Amino acid sequence: MTAWFEDVISQIGIWTTFTAECKKRYGNWLPFYPLNEEYYPDEINPEDIQFLLWHHIQTCCRGEGRVINPENPAITIIANEIYCLLDKIYETAPENERLWQFMHPKEKRIEGFDKHRLVLQWFHYDSYFNIENEEQYWDEVEDLDESLGEDWQDKQEMIRYSIYTSLMLKGRRDLLSLPSCEWLALWAERNDGPQDWRTAKESLESYFLLTEEDSEFLYLQDLCAKTNVYKVFKESFDLKKIKKRQVGKSTIYCTLLHYGNAWCQMGILVMSPSLDDDIKSSIEDMCKEKEHLNEKAVYKDFMKATGGKPFHFCKSRQEMIDFFTHDLKYNMTKDAELPPTMKADHGMVLMVSSRNGLCVQTRLCECIKSPDNAFYDAKVAAQKAISFLLNPDVIPYDLSCMLQDKGMLPDAALNSLKGEAYGRKFLQQNAHFLTDYFFHRCREKDYND
């Protein structure tokens, strides 16, 4: 809360960038709270503190599966008390000149990229705005250590560094679920930041073929999109690691970040002397993953079988098997047999998208309102349909958006002291933000309707 206050009084612009994006995406400076002409986006407001308190408390409760009501009276009381304390010193509290200078460097070209990377690291892992990102890093390190075992202990430092830098570019456990490099680009656009930071929002991880080299750049052809050749600053590489490179032969696996009028390499780098069979196989797998080829094939088959409906309801396990074998014409091999625990006591719903492929839901089917769903139950839906909006373990993000857009979750409600009707209205009004928040996703990146 102190860091937020420092941001506002020093006019750094991190918070005002967030509220401006909220206004653009959700139609209001802040989620949840009705704002009037007394709300000033570039000053401190009780609603700002209320939202931040909710966000921090909700962050602590994510692992418990709890949803904190943003209108909790205790949050409102504490927010007003904090606001009174800060409002008394708002005009006299000193501005943080060091932070201002840190966010407004004067370096140019590649030296500017080094500073950008330093600010990016701070913003992603250490700023008040991104309180969950460091936790994500340690979660992934712990999972990887468990999966790799003792055989990888000698490479642990390299692997951790790879995770650390990869999350700086791809991690999205932040408000509005944008990568930190995109957040810095938005900040630079709004706050007269370095011009080159405004373009530093595209990143690419792939296998590349070294096709050309001059005194300033390496030219890398993306082997997953062979028409694309990227001009990459030489000085962004650890040239000792690619000392034996050969034009036309060497392949490089790395991550690139667009900066200024070219690209820079970040994070782990692996060079191979030639394009061998193992690399070709990895490239093929990466292409399928990037282009969602398998998912698109399933989506096409599904939509054809259902006459254009992305949802198909089944009353029994056998009915679902019949749909797979007869309608989709898939062969149910022994390896593909459905587990015996997959039952249809309350129906089953099959859902499909071009991004995530097929999703089979055997729980909570009573929550989905559709003429095709014989198991729909409004009373059950009033209690449990909220899971489709806030729980990524229940359904993929794009399918949650699709259900909401088609009006198939009308009973979803948040527990409220003001009653069920109010809780339902409140959730529906804030569903867009809450789904983005709990899934760590956003529509412009993760949902093509």
N, C-alpha and C positions, 0 to 999 in steps of 0.2 A: 504494500500500500504506500509505503514511503517512496519507493522507486517510481511508482505511478505519479505521485505528487511532484516529485522532482522532474519528471518528464513534462508535466503540464506547466509548472511555473517557469521552467527553463525554455519552454516552447520548442522542445526537441521534435515533437510531432509524431511520435509513435502512436500515442492514444488517439490523436485526431485523425490519423490515417485509418485506424481501425473504425472509428465512428463514421467516417465518410464512406468507407466500404460497406458498413452496415446499412447506411442510408441508401446506397446504390443497390445493394442486393435484396434487402428486406423491407425497404421503404421507411425505416425509422433509424434515428441515430443509435439507438440501443434496442436490443430485444427486450421483451417482457413488459416494460414500464411505459405508461402513457406520458408523453412529454408535451409541455406547452411552451409558450413564448419565453418562459423563465429559464428554459434550458439553454445554456451557452456552450457550444461544442468545444471552444478553445479555453474554457475555464473549468474549475472543479464544480461538480454537481453531486447532490446526494444520490441520484440515480446511478452515476458512474461507480460510486463506492458500493452501492447495493449490488450492482451487477458483478463487480470484482469479488466481493465477498462470496456471492453465490458461486462464482466460477472456481474460486480456491477451495471452498468447502466441497463442491461437487467433484473436483479433482481428487480430493482425499477419499471420496466414497465410490469412485469408479469401480474399483476391484470388488466392492461389496455388492454391486448391482443395485445400489440405492439411487433414487432420483429425488433430488432436493427441490422442493417447491420454491421457485424464485420469489414468491410473495410471502415466504415464511416471516411471521411477525418479528421474530428474534433478529433476523437479518436486517429488517427495516429499522429496528430500534438501534442496533449497533452502528449501522451506516449513518444514521442521523447524528449519533454521538461523535463519530469520527469526523464527520463533515464539520461539526461545530468547532472541533479542535483545530482542524486545518484551515478553516475559513478565517480564524483569528489571526493567523500568521501568513495568509496568502499574499498580502501586499509587501511583507517585509522579509519573507524567506529568501535566502540567497540563491541566485541562479547557478547552475553547475556549468561553468565555462569549460571545464575539462571534457565533460561529456559532449558539449556542443562541438568542440574542436575534433573530438574523436569521430563524430558523425559527419564532419565536413572537412575531409582531408584535401590537400592541395596537390598531391602527387599525380602525375600523368602516366599514361600508357601502362607498361607492365608493372612499374612501381605502384601505380594506382591499384592494380589487381591484387598485389600483395596486401595492401591496406584493406581492400574490399573483402578479401578472404578473412582477415583478422576481425573486421566488424561483423561479417557473416557468422563467424564462430561465436563471438560474444552474443549476438542477437539470438542465435538459435539455442545456445546452451545456458546462457547466464543472465539474460534479461528477464525482468518481471513478466513480460508479455508471453513468454514461452516456458511456463513452469513445468510442463510435462515432458519436454524433449530429452532432458538428461535421464529421466526415468526410463524412457523408451530405449535409450542407448544401453543402459545397464540390463534391461529386460532382454534385449537381443543378444548381448554378450553372454548372459547367463544361459540362455537357450542354446547358443552355439557351443559354449564350453561343455554343456551336458551331452550334446549330440556328437561332438568330435572326440571327446575323451582324451586320454593321456598322449595318444600318438601325435597330437597336434600342438603339444605344449611349446615346442620349439618355434612354432609359427604364430603363437598366440598374439604377440605384439603386433605383427603385421595384419592379422585378421581383425583385431580390435581397431586398428587405425582405419582399415577399410570400412568397417561399420560406422565409425565416427564421422568420416568424411562423407560417406554415402548418405547418412541421415541428414547432414547439413544441407544437402541438395534435395533430398526426397522426403524427409520426415515432415509430417503434417499434423502433429499433435498440438495444434495451436488454434487460436480463435480464427474462425472462418476457413480453417483447414487448407491453407496455402503453403507451399514450400517457402522456406525462409528467404531464398534468393528472390522470389517473386514479391515477398513482403518488402524487402529492401528496395526493390524497383519501384513499388508503389509509394514507399516513403520518399524516395529521391524525387519522384515526379511531383509530389505535393509540397516538398519542403526545400526545394532548390538544392537538392543533393547533387553529387557528381554526375555528369551527363552519362558517363560510361556505366554507372550503376543501373541506369534505367533500362538498359538492354540486357543486363546480366540476369535474365530470368529463364533462359532456355538451357537445359542440360541434357546430355546425351551419354548413355553408357552403351558401349558396343565393342565389336571387334573391327579393327581398322587395318588397311593395307597402306604402307608407306609408299606413296606414288611419286613424290617429288620433295626436294629440299633446297632452300636457299639460305642466305646468311641470317635471316630473321624468322623464317617460318618452316615448319614441317607441314606437308600436305597429306592428309589422311583420308582415304576412301572408306566410307562406311560399308562393311561387307554384308550388312543386313539391308542396305538400301544402296545398291551399287552405283546409282547415278549421282550420289551425293559425295562431294569432296570438301573437306573442311580445312581451312587455313588456321594453323595453330601456332601461337607464339612459342618459339624454341625455348625461351627462358623460363617458361612455365613448367618444363620437364626437368626431372633429375637426369641430366644427359649422361651421367655415368652409368645409369641403369640400361641405357639404350646405346651404349658406345659402339657396339658392333652392328649397328643397324645397316641395312642394305635397301636402297631404293628398288622397288618392284618385287621384293621378296619378304622383307620383315613384316610380321603382323603384330599389332599392338592392341591389347585389351586395356581399356581405360575409360575414364569419365571426362567429358569435356563440358565446360561452361562458357556460354557466349559472353564476351566482354569487349566493349568498344566495337571495332570493325573486324574482329577476328575471334578466335576461341582460345581458351586456356585449359590445360590439363590439371585435374584435381584428384587427389586420393591415390589409391593403389594403381599400379601400372605393371603389366606383365608383357614382355616382348618374346616372340618366338621367331626363329630364323626363317621359317617358311610356313605356308598354309597346309598343315598336315591333316590327316583324316580326323583326328580327334577334334581339332579346331573347327573343321567343316561340320562335324556333327553338332558341336556346341552352337555354331552359327545357325544351323537349321532349327534347333530347339528355340533359340532366342527369337528368330523370325516368327515362329508360330505363336510364341507368347506375346510378342509385341503387336502382332496383327490380329490376335484372337481368332486364328484360323479354325481351330477345333470348335470354339464356342459359336462362331458364325455358322459353321456347318450344321450344328445341332439346332441352332435358332431357325435356320431355313427349313429343316425337316419338321420341326415342331409346328411352326406357323402354317405350313402346308397341311399338316395332319389335322389341325384344329380349325382350319378355315380362317386364319388370321388372328386368333385369340392367343395372347401370351400366357393365359392361365387355363389349366384343365383340371377339373375336380373329379376325384374318384371316390366311390363309396366303399371300396374294399381293396385289399392287397391284390387279389386276382384281377380286378378291373384295371389296376395300374399295370400289371404285367401284360395284360392283353393290349393295353395302349402301346406299350413299348414294342411288342412283337408284331401286332397287326397293323396299327396305325403308323407308327414310326418305322416299322419293318426292321427293327434292330434284332440281332441274334443275341439271345441271353446265354452266353457261355457260362461255364462253371465259375470262372473268375468274376463274372459280372452279376452273379446271383444276388438277389436282395437279401440282406441279413434277416434272420428270423425275428429280430427285435423290431423291425420296421413293420408296425401294425397300423391298422386303419380303424381303430375303435371310434374315432371321431372324424373319420374322413381323411383324405389326402388331397393336397393340391400340388400340381406340378406347374412350375413357373419357368420362364425362359427369357433370356436377354442375349443380345449379340455380344455383350462384353463378358458376361459370366457363365453363359451356357445354361445348362439345366439345373434347377434347384428343386428338390423334393422336400415338401414340408408336411410332416406327420403330426405336428403339434399345433395347437391354436387355430385350427382350420375353422372353428366356430366363429372366429373374429372377422372373417372376410365376408362381406355382404355382396352376394351375386345371385342372380336367378339360377345359376348352374350349381350353386353350393347348397346341397340339401341339409348340411349340418350347421348352417349359420344360426347363431343364437345371440340375440342382442344383449342379454344379461351377462353372458360370459364375455362378450366383446367389450362391454363397458369396464370390466375388470382387467382384461388381459390384452386388448388390442394395442395398447401403448407399446408393447414389446416390439411390434412391427416398425414403430417409428424410432425407437431408442436403443434397440439391442442388435448389434451387428452379428451376434451369434445365431439369431433367428432367421435373418434374411439378408441377402446382399443389398447394398445401398441403392443401386439403380432399380431393383425390384420394389423396394420400399417406396421410392419416389413414384413408381408407376402405380402402385396400389393407391397411394394418396391422390394422385392426379385423376384417377378414374373414380374417385369417391367410394372406394371399396372398404374404407376404414372409418366410417362415419361415427362410430361409437367410442373411439379411442378418447380417453380422458385422463387427466392428471388429478391425483387426490388433492382436494382443496377444502379448506375450512368453510368456503362459501357454497359448498354443495356440488353435486355431480354435474348438473347442467353447466354451472360456471366452469368447473374443471375441464369439461369437454370443450367448451368454447375457447378457453384459454389455450389449451393444447393445440386446437386447430389453428388458432391465430398465430401461434409460434412454432408450428410443426416444421416449417422450412429450416429455421435456425437450429432447432433442437436435433433434427435428423442430421444435419451437417455436423453439429457439435459432437454427438455421440458416436457417429460413424467415422469421424475424421475424414469426411469427404465433402465435395461440393458439386453442384450441378454442372457448372461450366467445364469441369474436368472429368466427371465420372458418370454423367447421365446424358445420353442422347435419346430424347424421346421421339 
